[in-house]
Amino acid sequence: MILPLLASLLVACSGADNTLKSDAAPEDAIAPGTLRVDVRPGADELGLLPQSFLLSPGTYEDVLVGHEMHGTVEVSGTLTAEIMQGFATAASGERPLEGLVRAGRAGLLQGGAAQTDIEGAFSFSLPGSQPYALEIIPDDATASPLVYFGSEFVGEAGLQRDDTIGMGAPVYGRVTEAGGNRLAHAALHIRRADVDARSASFRTDAQGWYVARVEPGYSYVIETEGGTGDDALPYPVVAVEFLVEDSQGAEVDLDVGVRSAVPFDARFTDPDGKDLHSPRVRATSVELDTGSLVVEKEGDSDGRVFLELLPGRWTIEVWPAIEQAGLTPWVLRDYVVEADEHLGQQALEAPVSLTGTIFDANGSPLAGTTVTATELGAGGYNYSTTSNSKGEYELSVPQTTLRLVGVPSSPDSGAYAHTAVDLTESGSSGRADLDLLPGTVLTGIASLDGAPVAFALVDVYDHAQELLLGTTVTDADGAYTVRVDVRDVVTDDETDDGDTGDTGDTGDTGE
């Protein structure tokens, strides 16, 4: 049975629906072989902000690619919110809206954000003459709805928005645990199911009830944020999708299932038995009775790690702080949590030697190549060196899975080379050679109103995999040349030199 207060919400929302809204389609999938060129002008260069440009497969070979930069403009305005008086059927006035205003373009550098001031005013800068997804995210999700504009065009004169945010429609319900016990003060948020937009966090009351407000006409997902409740017992992330058809809103209950804290206790050292200073730990649920949960925290200065976990199967990772980087992360997979577990002292393994030879595009050993090994997962630390006169390199790295990248000192030697190396079973050493492929010469020019954008940093990525393929700087004429190869890319679970093969259909160059 609904509490009287919540029941009144249904009656209250029969008034006029004047909430701002706009339709938006989900993002299209990225075609394999799509390049993203990030251009970061110098700090004082024409007052420009960093910007990205997308190059579709087949559009960037043997052509001079133009990157016309967009001048910086201002997005500003004042936001007000309708006031609800006891959930009456009509608003009883307006107040300045406290919240975040954010504009961005999915996956690109362009964007900006600002918090409103006490008068509801905001202002921030971004590159103009482009469409943006504009979000208005109230600090109090229980009083005002998230508003999302999917394709707001910001012209050369910028954008002024002076809007009043309506009351929206109520979403209400309770969060319970097994047996119907109500979960007090649990954190939740609501997100749109069709776009990447979510509300601020809010909490259940002492009786486990919550209320929030949304724009009618869309599907949403409400989910708990997981963590530890006021009673020191953990609760998982659970999510429910629902549709809000009109101003009547929706009642949505969530059940987080059985909650029982099971301690995990261990102490971690280096190979010599010395305490691991403030290790970082992440416990990721593999299988729980209900929902999922990720617990991340920092251990004590004496290497002790103590966690409160739910019964189920987990992966537990412990890796050193940066001052002890190089030690092999400690990973316990498919660990069954069912009773108090005190693992005692656990030692992280010492680094191992990773060696190899770098070859240029002609198959000759290449000196002066920067070689970087990056941990995949865990701490994500980098280990770098430079190949010697024989093209050889040696790195001291943890016994884990790494991404190895070779960066030649000159693009004439070939494109960046990437491979994944799995040292988890290699024992005391490993070997990985890198072959730089000829790749494709990408030439471009950055300009603003026909004037060159000189000495700007240019990074080229495989956009689908967010993999860096090349870095250079524009010259005094705004031009650059960089060699890239989208075939020589690997995913995190590959362990040999990869060839992605098909680069996708030819498409138009876009921004």
HELIX and SHEET records of a PDB file:
HELIX    1   1 PRO A    4  ALA A   12  1                                   9    
HELIX    2   2 ALA A  178  GLY A  180  5                                   3    
HELIX    3   3 ILE A  322  GLN A  324  5                                   3    
HELIX    4   4 PRO A  411  SER A  413  5                                   3    
SHEET    1   A 4 GLN A  51  LEU A  55  0                                        
SHEET    2   A 4 LEU A  35  ARG A  40 -1                                        
SHEET    3   A 4 LEU A 457  ASP A 462 -1                                        
SHEET    4   A 4 LEU A 467  VAL A 473 -1                                        
SHEET    1   B 3 LEU A  64  GLU A  68  0                                        
SHEET    2   B 3 THR A 440  LEU A 448  1                                        
SHEET    3   B 3 ALA A 451  PRO A 452 -1                                        
SHEET    1   C 3 LEU A  64  GLU A  68  0                                        
SHEET    2   C 3 THR A 440  LEU A 448  1                                        
SHEET    3   C 3 ALA A 479  VAL A 484 -1                                        
SHEET    1   D 3 GLU A  94  PRO A  96  0                                        
SHEET    2   D 3 THR A  72  GLU A  82 -1                                        
SHEET    3   D 3 ALA A 121  PRO A 127 -1                                        
SHEET    1   E 3 GLU A  94  PRO A  96  0                                        
SHEET    2   E 3 THR A  72  GLU A  82 -1                                        
SHEET    3   E 3 LEU A 159  ILE A 165  1                                        
SHEET    1   F 4 GLY A 111  GLN A 115  0                                        
SHEET    2   F 4 GLY A  99  GLY A 104 -1                                        
SHEET    3   F 4 GLN A 130  PRO A 138 -1                                        
SHEET    4   F 4 VAL A 147  VAL A 154 -1                                        
SHEET    1   G 3 TRP A 209  VAL A 214  0                                        
SHEET    2   G 3 ALA A 169  THR A 176 -1                                        
SHEET    3   G 3 ALA A 250  GLU A 251  1                                        
SHEET    1   H 3 TRP A 209  VAL A 214  0                                        
SHEET    2   H 3 ALA A 169  THR A 176 -1                                        
SHEET    3   H 3 LEU A 254  ASP A 255  1                                        
SHEET    1   I 4 PHE A 202  ARG A 203  0                                        
SHEET    2   I 4 ALA A 187  ARG A 192 -1                                        
SHEET    3   I 4 TYR A 218  THR A 224 -1                                        
SHEET    4   I 4 ALA A 239  VAL A 244 -1                                        
SHEET    1   J 2 GLY A 227  THR A 228  0                                        
SHEET    2   J 2 PRO A 234  TYR A 235 -1                                        
SHEET    1   K 3 ARG A 304  LEU A 309  0                                        
SHEET    2   K 3 VAL A 262  THR A 269 -1                                        
SHEET    3   K 3 GLU A 341  ALA A 347  1                                        
SHEET    1   L 4 VAL A 294  GLU A 298  0                                        
SHEET    2   L 4 ARG A 280  LEU A 288 -1                                        
SHEET    3   L 4 GLY A 312  TRP A 319 -1                                        
SHEET    4   L 4 TRP A 330  VAL A 337 -1                                        
SHEET    1   M 3 GLU A 392  VAL A 397  0                                        
SHEET    2   M 3 VAL A 352  PHE A 359 -1                                        
SHEET    3   M 3 SER A 429  ARG A 431  1                                        
SHEET    1   N 3 GLU A 392  VAL A 397  0                                        
SHEET    2   N 3 VAL A 352  PHE A 359 -1                                        
SHEET    3   N 3 LEU A 434  ASP A 435  1                                        
SHEET    1   O 4 ASN A 382  THR A 386  0                                        
SHEET    2   O 4 THR A 370  GLU A 375 -1                                        
SHEET    3   O 4 THR A 401  VAL A 407 -1                                        
SHEET    4   O 4 ALA A 417  ASP A 422 -1                                        
END                                                                             
